[in-house]
């Protein structure tokens, strides 16, 4: 007999698939439609209430989402944009937390510690929906990198502040100096732990040399990085980000082609399902949250939700422009190395501050009682205000984002970058193919290869180059079974891979282009491996 939990899971998967089809046809980000679908289902009379366990999100769901985003992130681009990313992921989160605490204290009557709890909960934006829209509308790459980088790191700051605030409410004491020192120690510890985990897991994966086992180890990596720091009082987020970035930068020569091909497909499906379930479950919490609001008047609920939502939105705008232009005005070297962008860029980045599942999970994780046994003050109000901020920002700002991009004149602003990337890609293909031909000529002399084999392989590589230049969207996936030179072909692929990695290390190749070329080489190598296996 199918249990209730399995039935709910199947219904969630059906809803995710249905919403995905609608999202494709309507061009609305799936995250927004899933939240609205969840709210609609939660308010249907007779349907069972579905409660989201905060431990499920913070301990099981969040680590793989953070890790997969970090692995897909370009370390070079992340490092180049580290200043604006840090100003948002740390500075803007702290600024929003303080502003929200002050507003709730002075306007809603919350105590300062409780206000800081709410401020820390609603301070970190979620970049999933804005990034989906931004990529579809071809925004400049720098904006995408800053959005993605902020989304990776801001949860760490918010969750650390959240823990400090919870302790202050429960214990009734708080030391700013002690908290600042602990904050610095947590960041340093998580940086070191993330590097250690990335280093260790890559070498274990190379040692096992089995695609299935390596994928299992890749699943374990975010939890190994996340759980120990989280258990010791940190957030675990920063360590997971660092581990992912380390794997992204150093995994080129340590992960096999077969593992990459299978791993990319597996992780794409896994992340799609996790994000779908998370956003749908977010909307489904509407009934649970409403059920605890009986003692509060409608004016208190609406007024408080409007105040918190307004503060969250306005503080991001207040922070964004000074953070963008002041460092360049005060430090000339920054302006020389990274000229100031047009005002439309910080305005758009300020407009993308939507909130998501991390905020809801943190709100749900608030303890029911304090250390003295008394109920945690204003817990139900915090849950309602958090949910309101998510709806206002995710649905309201999310639906307005495409029109805002068009009004700002940023739609398709990254098209020139795409054309440059395609030109860069063709040049890299040519250099990689030339490297393979040069290696073939040396190999022919060193090993005395038959002329017919050498000529056939040389002709194939030149044909491949012309094929890429004339129809880059097609992939060559066939090989002449009459050529008895699979081992030589693998060597040539290695030569191409070495040249591509060399161009990448020199900064002559962007991550996105390198990944496409790497995937084509992986496909060719996998086809050769299958050919040898069939024989």
N, C-alpha and C positions, 0 to 999 in steps of 0.2 A: 504493500500500500504506500502511495506517495505521501510523504509528510507535508505538513503545511509550509515548512521552510522551502522545500524543493518546489512546491507549487508557486510560491511567491517568486523564487528565482526564475522559473520558466516564464512567468508573466512579465517580469522585468525585462528578460531578454527579448520577448515578443514586442514589448513596448519600445525598446531601444531600436529594434530592426524597423518597426513601423515609423517611428519618428525620424530615423535616418533616411528613409525613402522620402518623407515629406520635406526634410531639410534639404535634400539634393534638389528637389523641384522648386522649392521656395527661396533658395539662397539665404535662408536664415540659419545662423550657427546652431548645430544640434544642441549645444549646451543650453541655450535659451529655450528652445522648444521642449527639451526634456524637463527643465524646471517647471515650466508652465503645465506640461502634461502631468507631472507629479502633483502639483497643487490641485489641478482639476480632479484627479483620481482621489486625492485625500479628502476632498469635500463631497464625494459621492456617498449618499447615505447607504449604510448596509455593508460597505466594503470594510474589511478589517484594517485596523490601524497598523502601520509599519513603522517601527521605531529604529532609528539609526544609532547603533552603539558607537560612542566616540572612540573607544579603543580600537574598533575595527578600522576607522579612518586613520587615526594617528599612528597606529602601530603596524597595520597590514596594508592599507591602501596607499597612504602617502609615500612611503619609501620607494616602491617601484615607479611611481609617477615622476618623482623628483629625479631618480637615477636615469630613467630613460630620456628625460629632457636634457640632463647634463651630458649624457653620452652623445646625443645628437647635436649638442652645442659645439661651436667652434672655439677651441681654447684661445687661438690667436685673436679672434674677434672679441671674445669675452675679456681678454686681457687689455686690449686696446680701449674698450669701453668700460673698464673697471671703475673709473672715477664717477661717471654718471650713474652706473649701476649701483655703486656703493652709496652715493648720495640718496638714491631712491630706496634701496633695500634696507638701509640703516637709518639715514637721516630723515627721510619722509615718514617712515614707519614710526620712529620715536616722536616726531613732530605731530603726527596724526593722533598718536596715543595720548599725548599731553593735551592737545586741543580738545579731543573728545572727553577726556576726564574733566577738564575745566568746564566744558559746556554742560555736562551732566550734573556736575556739582552745583554750579550757579543757577542753572535754568530748571533742572529736574529734581534737585534736592538729594542727589546721591552723595554718599560720603566719598572722600577722595580715594581711598583704596578701592572701593567698588567701582568708582568712575574709571580708575586705571585698568581694572579688569575688563570693563566694556571697551575702553579705548584700545587695549592690546588685541582684543578679539576682532574688532572691525578694521584694524589698521592695515593688514596685508592684502593687496589686490591679487586677484587670480587672473592669469594671462591667457587661459585656454581660449575663451570666446574672442577676445580682442585679437589674438594672434591669428585665429582662423580667418577673421574678416580682413586683417591687415595683409596677410599673404595673398588672399584672393584678389584684393584690390591693388596688388603690386606696389606696396609702399617701399620707400628706400630701405636698403638693407640695414643701415645703422639704427633706424627706428625699431626694426624687428629684433635686432640683437639686444638693444637696451630693454625692450619689453620682455624678451625671453630671459635675459640675465636677471632682471629684477624679480621675475616670477620664480626663479630658482632660489634666490637668496633671502627674499623678504620674509618668508615663513619662519626662518631661523630667528631673526630679530624679534618678530611678533611673539613666537612661542616662548622665548626666553623672558621677555617682558611679562607675558601672561603668567608664567610660573612665579615670578617675583611678586606680582600683584595678588595672586591667589594666596601666597604665603603671608603677605601683609594683612589681608583680610582675615585669614584664619587665625594667625598668631597675634594680630593686633600691633605688631611692631615692624619697622622698616628702616634700613640704613642705606642712604644713597651712596655713600662711599664704599660700603661693603658690596652693594649690588654692582657698582661700576667695576670694582676689582674682579668680582666673580664673573661678570659679563666678559671681560677681557680674557680671563682664564679659560672660559668655555670656548670662546672663538679660537684661541690658540690650540687648545686641546683637540677640538674637532678638526681643525686644519691638518694637524699631524696624524690624527687617527684616519682621516679620509685618505691621505696619501699612502699610509701603511696598508690599508685595506685594498686600495687599487693596485699597489705594487704586488701584494701577496696573491690576490685572486688572479691577476694576469699570469703569474708564473705557475700557479697551480693549474690553470687552464691549459697553458702550453705543455705542462708535464703530462696531463691526462690525454691530450691530443685525440679527443673524441667529441664529435659535434654535439651529440645528445647530452653528454656529461657537461660539456662546456656551457650549454644553454641552461642546464640546471644550476651550475655554479653562477651564471650571470643573474639568475633569479635570486640566489642567496646573497649576492654581493650587496644590494641595497639594505638588506636586513642586518647583515654583519656590520655595515657602516652605521646604521641608524640606531639599533637597539642599545648597544652599550652606552653611548653618550646620553641617550634619552633616559636610561635607567639611573645614570649618575647625576642627573639634574640638569643636563643640557637639553638641546632640542633634537639633536640627531640629524637635522636637515642639512646643516653646513657640511658635516662629514660625508653625507651621502652625495651632495653636490660635488665635493672635491674628489671623491672616489670615481664618480662618473666622468668628470673632466680628465682625470688621470688616465682612465681607460680609453677615452676618446683620443687623447693625444698619443699614447704609447701603444695602443692596441694594433696599429697598422701592421707591424712586423711580428706580432705575437699571436694573432688570431687567424686561423686558417680560412680559406675562401669558402669551404663548405659550411663552416660554422657561421660566418658572416651572413651568407645567403639564408640559411635556415633561421638564424637568430633575428635578422631584421624582420622577416615575415612573422615570426612568433611574437616579437615584442610589439609590432604594429597592431596585431589582433588583440593582444593582452591589454595594451593601453586603451584601445578603443572601447573594449568591454568595461574596463574599470571606470573610465571617465563617464561612460554612459550610465552605469549603475549609480555612480556617485551623484551625478546631477539629477537623475530621476529620484533617488532617495532624498535629496535635498528638498525637492518639492513635496514629497510625500510626508514630510515632517509638519506640514501646515496644521493638520488636525491635532497632533500631539501638542503643538505650541499653543494653539487656541484654547485647548481644554484647560490650561492652567491660568487663564486670564480673567476668571470670574470676578475677583475682588476689585478689578481696575475698571475705571470708567472709560468710555470710548474716547473722550477728549484727551485723557492722559495718554492713551495708547497712540492715537493719531498724532498728537502734539509731540510726544517724545520721539516717535519714529521720524517725523519730519525734521526735528532738531538734529538727531544723530546723523541722518542721511545727508542733510545739508552741510553739517560740519565735515563729514568724511569727504564729500565732493569738493567743497571750497578749500579745505586745507591742502589738498593735492595741487590745486591751481596756485595757491599762495606759495607753496614750496617750489614748484617746478621752475618758474621764471627766474627767481634769484639763484637757484641751484644751477641753472643753465648758463647764465650770463655773468654772475658775480665772480666765479673763479677765473674767467677769462679777462675780466677787467682788472682784477687784483694781481694776477700772475701772468705776465706777458708771455712766458714760455708756453703756457697752456694754449693761449690764443694762437701762437705760431704753429704749434704741432696739431692743434685741433680747432680750426676756425669756428666761430659761432654760427649755429644753424639759423635759418629764418624763423621768425616767431611762430609760424604754423607748426613747427616740429614740437616745441614744448607744449603748445596748446593741445595738440593731439595726444601727446603722452599723458598730459593731465586728464584728458577726457576718457582715457582707457582704464581708470582706476576702479574696475568692477570687483566685487567681492564674491567669494565662492565657498567651497566645501570646507576649507581649513577653518574659516571663521565659524561656521556652523558646528563643526566638530569640537572646537575649543569651547564654544558656549555650552554644548551638551555635556562636556567633560567637567564643568564646574561642580564641585562636590555639593551634596545636598545639605551638609551641615559643617560647621566650623569646629575647631579644636575643642571649644568649650561645650559642644553638643547642640548649640542653638542653630536654627536653620540659616543657611547662607543668605544674606540680605539681597532682596530684589532679584533673585535668580530667574524667576519666570519673566520678569520685565526684560532682563538682559537677553534671554532667549528670543523674545518677541522682537526686540529692537534689532538684534543681529539678523534675524530672518527678514525683517523689513528692509534693512540696508542691502541685503543680498538681492531681494526682488527689485528694489529701486535702481540699483547700479547695474546688475546683470541684465535685467529685462529692459529697463528704461534707457540707460546709456548704451547698452548693447544694441538695441534696435535703432537707436539714433546714430550709431557710429558710422555706418556707410554714408549717410547723408552728410555728416560732419566732415568726413574725409573729402567728399566731392566739393563741399563749400570752401574748404581750405585749399583746394586746388592740388591735393596730394594724390588723387587717384591716378594710378599708372605712373607715378613719379619715379618709380624704380625700374621703368621699362628700359631706360638707357643702360642701367647696370646689368640687366639681363642680356642685352645685346653684347655688352663688353664681356660678360661671362661666357657667352657662346663663342665669341672670338678667342678668348683665352682657352676655352676647352678645345677648339680645333687646333690651336697652336700646340697645346699639350699632347693631343693625339699624334700630331705630326712628329713631335720630338720623341715621343715614346716609341712610335713605329720605327723611326730612324735609329733609335738606340737598339731595338730588337734586330734590325737588319745588320747594324754594325757588329752586334754580338754574334749573329749567324755567320758573318764573314770570318770572324776570328775563330769561331768554333770549327768552320769548314777547314781552315788551315791547320788548326791544332790536332783535329781528330781525323782529318782526311775523309770527310763526308762525301758521299757520291754526289756528282754534279746535278743529277736529276732531282735528288731530294732537296739540295740547296736552292736550285732554281724554282722548284715548286713552292717551297716555303717563302722565298723572297717574293714571288709573284702574289702569293696569298696575302702577305702583309701589305703590299702596295695596293692590292685590290680592296683590302679592308679600309685603308685610309681614304681611297676615293669613294668607297661606299658610305663611310661616315660623313664625308663632306657633302655628298649629294642627298643623302637621306638619313640625317642623324637620329631621327625618331625610331628608325628600325634597328633591331639588334640582330647581328649575325649569330645564329645559333646552330648552324650545320657545319659539319666537317666532312671532308672527303675520306671515306673509310679506306680508300686505296693507298693513302699516304702512310707508310710505316715509320712515322717519325714523331710519335706522340711525346716521347721523352724530350726531343729537341724543341717541340712546340712549347712544352712546359718551361723550358729554360728561357725561351724567347718571351713568354709571358712574364717570367720573373724579371727579365731585363726591362720590359716595359714598366712593370710595377716599381722597380727600383728608380727609374727615371722620373716617374710621376711623383713618387715620394720625395725624390730629391728636389723637384720643382716646388713641391708643397713646403718642404722645410725651408727653402730659400724665400718663401713668401710670394712666388710667382704664380701660385695656384690657390684659389679660394677653396674652403672646405666643401662647399656644395658641389663644385665642379670635381674636386678630387673624389668625392663619394660616388658620383656618377661613373667616372672612369674606373674606379676601384670595383664597382659592381659589375661592369662589363668584363673586366679581367676575371673576376670571380666566376661569372657565368661561363666564360670560355674554359677556365680551368676545370669547373665542375663538369662541363660537357666532355672534356678529354678524359676525366676520371671515369665517367659513365661509359665512355667508349672502351676504355681499357677493361673495365669490369665486365662488359658484355662479351668481350673477346675471351 
